[in-house]
Amino acid sequence: MSKHTVLFELGCEELPPKSLKNLRDALKTETVKGLNDAGLAFDSVEAYAAPRRLALKIINVDGAQADTQKRFDGPAVQAAYDSEGKPTKALEGFMRGQGITVDQVSTFQAGKVEKVCYLKDVKGQSLDALLPQILQHALDNLPIAKRMRSAASRTEFVRPVKWVVLLKDDQIINATIQDHQAGNVTYGHRFHAPEAITLNTANDYLDALRKAHVIADFEERQAIIDQQVKALADEVNATAIVPSDLRDEVTALVEWPVALRASFEERFLAVPQEALITTMQDNQKYFCLVDSNNKLQPYFITVSNIESKDPTQIIEGNEKVVRPRLSDAEFFFLQDQKQPLASRKEKLANMVFQAELGTLWDKSTRIAKLAVALSPITGANAADAEKAALLAKCDLTSELVGEFPELQGIAGTYYARLEGENHEVSEALGEQYLPKFAGDVLPQTKTGTTIALADRLDTLVGIFGIGQAPTGSKDPFALRRSAIGILRLVTENDLDVSIEQLIDLALGAYGDVIKDHDKTRADAVAFLEGRYRAKYEDQGVAVDVIQAVQALSPKSPVDFDKRVNAVNHFRDLSEAAALAAANKRVANILAKEATPTGDVVEANLVEDAEKALYAEIKAVKPVIEPLLAAKDYTAALSQLAALRAPIDAFFDNVMVMADDAELKANRLRLLAQIRALFTSIADISVLQH
């Protein structure tokens, strides 16, 4: 069968830069699916994307589908022919329906019954006939939130389509896609090479566009940007801040990247660098530069889409544009300093946190009370914690946070430093919001840990207290994320406290504001315990490991964490599968039989295997008891792994349900001891292998 290289290009007005990469990947995925569904084999598909085009190159694709046979089933042979072997009415009806004669009838075995059938030869369709439908279907299925129609066309796309290229080697495939007749004409850079470019073959695409100042390959364009940005940063001994989203967006904005370094006045460096970086990244799509201490430098890098004869004009133009934005940030920063943080509580008293739970100042006073109560647990200085809590929300009323909401907490830290607050208090104002997302860093100060914990507990308990717990996908106060933050703050700081204690402390800060403390406590505790699974699944821990620990309902997050880590380690031991199975067997036996009270009677151990098992249990108990007391569950489970051989031997050689009532009772006590040893750590009977 003939093989071909196909080029498809959809030329558009500038595509949305934040979506370009996704559109490219989705177009490739949908086309690959369409080719596979059509039975067209190919070696590979290369996908390209630039601001004004999406393109695919399909390498070594079949020129047509393979010819196939389609089977049409008829009646059973027994019903198809009479005693003389002539067609019955049933067979005649089948032949008439298929338009065939008796000599075209075949038979096949369907289970125990032989049936008649017609095997029809189906000629495979050509690539030329199939590909336009596959590509149009792929375009129709792209993840586009809002589609548009342009001019008189009724077809829709994310931007107006200007041209379509569809080449099979050097031949144009006759097709209409997105209401445009396919051809072999593309267009280069809008300014450097706007003339039409005729492609002779599908393989000419990348080189022809490169000559016309368009790098169609997204990754190649990105690599050029990376290289240019690094070179410009190195020239001033700096490092560029290159967030992946911004990097993708800038790559999607240019066809011919030319990076240029510009500068701004050093006086702006007195402004919180987060504000400067935010405005330069979000509004101008610039890459900011920092030194080895992560301190902002008075430079930025912009990526132009043209190779200018006079780049200084582009540089000066960007400097002119960015100056007012930096001046605004400077103005807000200086204005805010005219009013001390503490004096902003009056404005907080007019800002509602939640209608039933009061204002942001009410919340601040509760957090302060809770922070003092938490200080003995977190090791924070109570006075620092109280002060930080009362200042924590004050920067929400500042001009800087009004302009840059993402600076909440960060602005407070800067203002607190300027007002001479100590390190613990100042840093806590920014750290109160950590962790912001899964995997984010935690507060580095004890005061920051205390405020972060108090803030989340206050919101969680308050919202549960007024009966507005998250339901389904609705979680307006982000309590699910908050709960995982609480668990991380407790476990990763090794805080010796139970979930119920934390909830009680938060309830104490609310007092009479929450009417039903008992219900709130029960609901909030259940909610936090219910987040263990999400927390550990995010870390890659298997569900059965989490369930093995949940079966014991440990009260402390730190204790839960240590047990999960121990079971996770145990799961990889060679003895784990056999011991999990044995524990399941033990659990099933004990569930059906009432375990007799009292200790194992050594005199009633008659079989060698049960004597050996009892001896092992007696030997291992004094070893693991101090390990359990020290919460060293990993070492304890490793010790219990030694019971595998005697447990296996016991089940192979001993009849638990003996006829003798004394022997049976003694053996059940022995199994209960095994069960108790393992469930002092986790219920490993639920582990799946």
Solvent accessible surface area in square Angstrom, and as a share of the most:
residue,aa,sasa,rsa
1,M,137,0.61
2,S,66,0.43
3,K,100,0.42
4,H,32,0.14
5,T,16,0.09
6,V,0,0.00
7,L,0,0.00
8,F,0,0.00
9,E,0,0.00
10,L,0,0.00
11,G,0,0.00
12,C,1,0.01
13,E,54,0.24
14,E,79,0.35
15,L,6,0.03
16,P,25,0.15
17,P,40,0.25
18,K,153,0.65
19,S,39,0.25
20,L,1,0.00
21,K,64,0.27
22,N,96,0.49
23,L,3,0.01
24,R,20,0.07
25,D,61,0.32
26,A,20,0.15
27,L,1,0.00
28,K,77,0.33
29,T,88,0.51
30,E,43,0.19
31,T,0,0.00
32,V,38,0.22
33,K,119,0.50
34,G,16,0.15
35,L,0,0.00
36,N,90,0.46
37,D,108,0.56
38,A,18,0.14
39,G,49,0.47
40,L,2,0.01
41,A,55,0.43
42,F,48,0.20
43,D,96,0.50
44,S,47,0.30
45,V,9,0.05
46,E,68,0.30
47,A,19,0.15
48,Y,4,0.02
49,A,0,0.00
50,A,0,0.00
51,P,7,0.05
52,R,20,0.07
53,R,0,0.00
54,L,0,0.00
55,A,0,0.00
56,L,1,0.00
57,K,27,0.11
58,I,1,0.00
59,I,42,0.21
60,N,57,0.29
61,V,0,0.00
62,D,15,0.08
63,G,12,0.12
64,A,28,0.22
65,Q,45,0.20
66,A,61,0.47
67,D,98,0.51
68,T,79,0.46
69,Q,113,0.50
70,K,114,0.48
71,R,120,0.44
72,F,57,0.24
73,D,73,0.38
74,G,13,0.13
75,P,34,0.22
76,A,26,0.21
77,V,38,0.22
78,Q,169,0.75
79,A,54,0.42
80,A,0,0.00
81,Y,61,0.23
82,D,66,0.34
83,S,121,0.78
84,E,133,0.60
85,G,48,0.46
86,K,120,0.51
87,P,43,0.27
88,T,36,0.21
89,K,176,0.75
90,A,51,0.40
91,L,0,0.00
92,E,76,0.34
93,G,30,0.28
94,F,27,0.11
95,M,21,0.10
96,R,181,0.66
97,G,67,0.64
98,Q,62,0.28
99,G,67,0.64
100,I,17,0.09
101,T,81,0.47
102,V,77,0.44
103,D,121,0.62
104,Q,82,0.36
105,V,25,0.14
106,S,38,0.25
107,T,69,0.40
108,F,37,0.15
109,Q,114,0.51
110,A,39,0.30
111,G,69,0.66
112,K,201,0.85
113,V,73,0.42
114,E,78,0.35
115,K,64,0.27
116,V,0,0.00
117,C,1,0.01
118,Y,31,0.12
119,L,71,0.35
120,K,92,0.39
121,D,111,0.57
122,V,59,0.34
123,K,163,0.69
124,G,14,0.14
125,Q,90,0.40
126,S,49,0.32
127,L,0,0.00
128,D,54,0.28
129,A,45,0.35
130,L,15,0.07
131,L,0,0.00
132,P,19,0.12
133,Q,112,0.50
134,I,18,0.09
135,L,0,0.00
136,Q,44,0.19
137,H,112,0.50
138,A,1,0.00
139,L,0,0.00
140,D,78,0.40
141,N,67,0.35
142,L,7,0.04
143,P,86,0.54
144,I,25,0.13
145,A,109,0.85
146,K,176,0.75
147,R,73,0.27
148,M,79,0.35
149,R,118,0.43
150,S,37,0.24
151,A,113,0.87
152,A,98,0.76
153,S,30,0.20
154,R,173,0.63
155,T,49,0.28
156,E,70,0.31
157,F,4,0.02
158,V,12,0.07
159,R,80,0.29
160,P,33,0.21
161,V,16,0.09
162,K,107,0.45
163,W,23,0.08
164,V,5,0.03
165,V,0,0.00
166,L,0,0.00
167,L,1,0.00
168,K,32,0.14
169,D,52,0.27
170,D,81,0.42
171,Q,106,0.47
172,I,83,0.42
173,I,1,0.01
174,N,128,0.66
175,A,10,0.08
176,T,86,0.50
177,I,0,0.00
178,Q,8,0.04
179,D,79,0.41
180,H,57,0.26
181,Q,113,0.50
182,A,6,0.05
183,G,18,0.17
184,N,34,0.17
185,V,51,0.29
186,T,0,0.00
187,Y,72,0.27
188,G,0,0.00
189,H,0,0.00
190,R,90,0.33
191,F,139,0.58
192,H,67,0.30
193,A,16,0.12
194,P,70,0.44
195,E,115,0.52
196,A,59,0.46
197,I,34,0.17
198,T,85,0.50
199,L,2,0.01
200,N,106,0.54
201,T,48,0.28
202,A,0,0.00
203,N,95,0.49
204,D,50,0.26
205,Y,1,0.01
206,L,48,0.24
207,D,83,0.43
208,A,21,0.16
209,L,0,0.00
210,R,84,0.30
211,K,171,0.72
212,A,7,0.06
213,H,51,0.23
214,V,0,0.00
215,I,8,0.04
216,A,3,0.02
217,D,36,0.18
218,F,0,0.00
219,E,87,0.39
220,E,59,0.26
221,R,0,0.00
222,Q,11,0.05
223,A,56,0.43
224,I,48,0.24
225,I,1,0.01
226,D,49,0.25
227,Q,133,0.59
228,Q,56,0.25
229,V,5,0.03
230,K,127,0.54
231,A,52,0.41
232,L,33,0.16
233,A,2,0.02
234,D,74,0.38
235,E,116,0.52
236,V,36,0.20
237,N,138,0.71
238,A,9,0.07
239,T,85,0.49
240,A,20,0.15
241,I,48,0.25
242,V,56,0.32
243,P,48,0.30
244,S,75,0.48
245,D,115,0.60
246,L,14,0.07
247,R,74,0.27
248,D,36,0.19
249,E,17,0.07
250,V,4,0.02
251,T,0,0.00
252,A,2,0.01
253,L,77,0.38
254,V,4,0.03
255,E,3,0.01
256,W,52,0.18
257,P,6,0.04
258,V,30,0.17
259,A,11,0.08
260,L,20,0.10
261,R,64,0.23
262,A,4,0.03
263,S,45,0.29
264,F,14,0.06
265,E,64,0.29
266,E,122,0.55
267,R,130,0.48
268,F,0,0.00
269,L,44,0.22
270,A,78,0.60
271,V,3,0.02
272,P,1,0.00
273,Q,40,0.18
274,E,56,0.25
275,A,0,0.00
276,L,0,0.00
277,I,23,0.12
278,T,20,0.12
279,T,2,0.01
280,M,0,0.00
281,Q,27,0.12
282,D,82,0.42
283,N,71,0.37
284,Q,37,0.16
285,K,53,0.22
286,Y,2,0.01
287,F,1,0.00
288,C,0,0.00
289,L,0,0.00
290,V,7,0.04
291,D,36,0.19
292,S,117,0.75
293,N,125,0.64
294,N,101,0.52
295,K,111,0.47
296,L,2,0.01
297,Q,41,0.18
298,P,18,0.11
299,Y,62,0.24
300,F,0,0.00
301,I,0,0.00
302,T,12,0.07
303,V,18,0.11
304,S,14,0.09
305,N,43,0.22
306,I,61,0.31
307,E,93,0.42
308,S,35,0.22
309,K,212,0.90
310,D,59,0.31
311,P,53,0.33
312,T,75,0.43
313,Q,122,0.54
314,I,39,0.20
315,I,37,0.19
316,E,107,0.48
317,G,33,0.32
318,N,29,0.15
319,E,30,0.14
320,K,147,0.62
321,V,81,0.46
322,V,1,0.00
323,R,91,0.33
324,P,76,0.48
325,R,96,0.35
326,L,0,0.00
327,S,37,0.24
328,D,72,0.37
329,A,0,0.00
330,E,31,0.14
331,F,115,0.48
332,F,37,0.15
333,F,11,0.05
334,L,97,0.48
335,Q,63,0.28
336,D,3,0.02
337,Q,75,0.33
338,K,152,0.64
339,Q,60,0.27
340,P,74,0.47
341,L,2,0.01
342,A,59,0.46
343,S,44,0.29
344,R,9,0.03
345,K,92,0.39
346,E,123,0.55
347,K,100,0.42
348,L,0,0.00
349,A,45,0.35
350,N,125,0.64
351,M,69,0.31
352,V,103,0.59
353,F,35,0.15
354,Q,24,0.11
355,A,91,0.71
356,E,105,0.47
357,L,4,0.02
358,G,22,0.21
359,T,29,0.17
360,L,22,0.11
361,W,54,0.19
362,D,57,0.30
363,K,8,0.03
364,S,0,0.00
365,T,58,0.34
366,R,18,0.06
367,I,1,0.00
368,A,5,0.04
369,K,122,0.52
370,L,1,0.01
371,A,0,0.00
372,V,57,0.33
373,A,40,0.31
374,L,0,0.00
375,S,3,0.02
376,P,114,0.71
377,I,47,0.24
378,T,10,0.06
379,G,46,0.45
380,A,14,0.11
381,N,87,0.45
382,A,44,0.34
383,A,71,0.55
384,D,25,0.13
385,A,0,0.00
386,E,79,0.35
387,K,95,0.40
388,A,0,0.00
389,A,0,0.00
390,L,55,0.27
391,L,10,0.05
392,A,1,0.01
393,K,9,0.04
394,C,1,0.00
395,D,2,0.01
396,L,41,0.21
397,T,22,0.13
398,S,4,0.03
399,E,89,0.40
400,L,0,0.00
401,V,10,0.06
402,G,61,0.59
403,E,87,0.39
404,F,13,0.06
405,P,85,0.53
406,E,84,0.38
407,L,2,0.01
408,Q,67,0.30
409,G,0,0.00
410,I,43,0.22
411,A,0,0.00
412,G,1,0.01
413,T,10,0.06
414,Y,46,0.18
415,Y,7,0.03
416,A,0,0.00
417,R,121,0.44
418,L,105,0.52
419,E,80,0.36
420,G,66,0.63
421,E,38,0.17
422,N,75,0.38
423,H,124,0.55
424,E,54,0.24
425,V,1,0.01
426,S,1,0.01
427,E,35,0.16
428,A,0,0.00
429,L,1,0.01
430,G,17,0.16
431,E,17,0.08
432,Q,1,0.00
433,Y,37,0.14
434,L,31,0.15
435,P,11,0.07
436,K,88,0.37
437,F,120,0.50
438,A,74,0.57
439,G,70,0.67
440,D,16,0.08
441,V,97,0.56
442,L,20,0.10
443,P,8,0.05
444,Q,154,0.69
445,T,12,0.07
446,K,112,0.47
447,T,1,0.00
448,G,0,0.00
449,T,7,0.04
450,T,0,0.00
451,I,0,0.00
452,A,0,0.00
453,L,0,0.00
454,A,0,0.00
455,D,17,0.09
456,R,26,0.10
457,L,0,0.00
458,D,2,0.01
459,T,16,0.09
460,L,0,0.00
461,V,0,0.00
462,G,0,0.00
463,I,2,0.01
464,F,21,0.09
465,G,22,0.21
466,I,34,0.17
467,G,66,0.63
468,Q,83,0.37
469,A,39,0.31
470,P,22,0.14
471,T,91,0.53
472,G,66,0.63
473,S,115,0.74
474,K,149,0.63
475,D,32,0.16
476,P,117,0.74
477,F,63,0.26
478,A,30,0.24
479,L,1,0.01
480,R,65,0.24
481,R,143,0.52
482,S,18,0.11
483,A,0,0.00
484,I,29,0.15
485,G,2,0.02
486,I,1,0.00
487,L,0,0.00
488,R,31,0.11
489,L,0,0.00
490,V,0,0.00
491,T,15,0.09
492,E,98,0.44
493,N,56,0.29
494,D,93,0.48
495,L,11,0.06
496,D,131,0.68
497,V,3,0.02
498,S,19,0.12
499,I,1,0.01
500,E,83,0.37
501,Q,95,0.42
502,L,0,0.00
503,I,0,0.00
504,D,57,0.29
505,L,54,0.27
506,A,1,0.01
507,L,3,0.01
508,G,41,0.40
509,A,14,0.11
510,Y,7,0.03
511,G,30,0.29
512,D,127,0.66
513,V,71,0.41
514,I,4,0.02
515,K,174,0.74
516,D,73,0.38
517,H,55,0.25
518,D,101,0.52
519,K,123,0.52
520,T,4,0.03
521,R,59,0.22
522,A,61,0.48
523,D,47,0.24
524,A,0,0.00
525,V,21,0.12
526,A,63,0.49
527,F,33,0.14
528,L,0,0.00
529,E,47,0.21
530,G,44,0.42
531,R,49,0.18
532,Y,3,0.01
533,R,101,0.37
534,A,28,0.22
535,K,6,0.02
536,Y,1,0.00
537,E,71,0.32
538,D,102,0.53
539,Q,105,0.47
540,G,68,0.65
541,V,14,0.08
542,A,37,0.28
543,V,46,0.26
544,D,11,0.06
545,V,0,0.00
546,I,0,0.00
547,Q,76,0.34
548,A,0,0.00
549,V,0,0.00
550,Q,58,0.26
551,A,62,0.48
552,L,52,0.26
553,S,60,0.38
554,P,11,0.07
555,K,128,0.54
556,S,20,0.13
557,P,0,0.00
558,V,13,0.08
559,D,13,0.07
560,F,3,0.01
561,D,31,0.16
562,K,71,0.30
563,R,31,0.11
564,V,1,0.00
565,N,77,0.40
566,A,0,0.00
567,V,0,0.00
568,N,57,0.29
569,H,87,0.39
570,F,1,0.00
571,R,68,0.25
572,D,126,0.65
573,L,50,0.25
574,S,94,0.61
575,E,50,0.22
576,A,1,0.00
577,A,47,0.36
578,A,25,0.20
579,L,1,0.00
580,A,4,0.03
581,A,63,0.49
582,A,9,0.07
583,N,1,0.00
584,K,108,0.46
585,R,122,0.45
586,V,1,0.00
587,A,22,0.17
588,N,78,0.40
589,I,29,0.14
590,L,30,0.15
591,A,88,0.69
592,K,166,0.71
593,E,50,0.23
594,A,96,0.75
595,T,58,0.33
596,P,37,0.23
597,T,124,0.72
598,G,63,0.61
599,D,118,0.61
600,V,11,0.06
601,V,66,0.38
602,E,103,0.46
603,A,91,0.70
604,N,38,0.19
605,L,6,0.03
606,V,80,0.46
607,E,74,0.33
608,D,115,0.60
609,A,13,0.10
610,E,0,0.00
611,K,99,0.42
612,A,53,0.41
613,L,0,0.00
614,Y,27,0.10
615,A,58,0.45
616,E,70,0.31
617,I,1,0.00
618,K,99,0.42
619,A,61,0.48
620,V,11,0.06
621,K,72,0.30
622,P,83,0.52
623,V,67,0.39
624,I,0,0.00
625,E,98,0.44
626,P,79,0.50
627,L,40,0.20
628,L,39,0.19
629,A,88,0.68
630,A,72,0.56
631,K,84,0.35
632,D,60,0.31
633,Y,8,0.03
634,T,48,0.28
635,A,33,0.26
636,A,0,0.00
637,L,1,0.01
638,S,46,0.30
639,Q,75,0.33
640,L,0,0.00
641,A,7,0.05
642,A,67,0.52
643,L,1,0.00
644,R,88,0.32
645,A,71,0.55
646,P,17,0.11
647,I,1,0.01
648,D,48,0.25
649,A,36,0.28
650,F,0,0.00
651,F,23,0.10
652,D,118,0.61
653,N,96,0.49
654,V,12,0.07
655,M,134,0.60
656,V,11,0.06
657,M,74,0.33
658,A,17,0.13
659,D,155,0.80
660,D,74,0.38
661,A,77,0.60
662,E,101,0.45
663,L,36,0.18
664,K,57,0.24
665,A,18,0.14
666,N,0,0.00
667,R,9,0.03
668,L,5,0.02
669,R,36,0.13
670,L,0,0.00
671,L,0,0.00
672,A,28,0.21
673,Q,37,0.16
674,I,1,0.01
675,R,48,0.17
676,A,60,0.46
677,L,12,0.06
678,F,0,0.00
679,T,37,0.21
680,S,40,0.26
681,I,0,0.00
682,A,0,0.00
683,D,18,0.09
684,I,0,0.00
685,S,10,0.07
686,V,47,0.27
687,L,11,0.05
688,Q,115,0.51
689,H,129,0.57
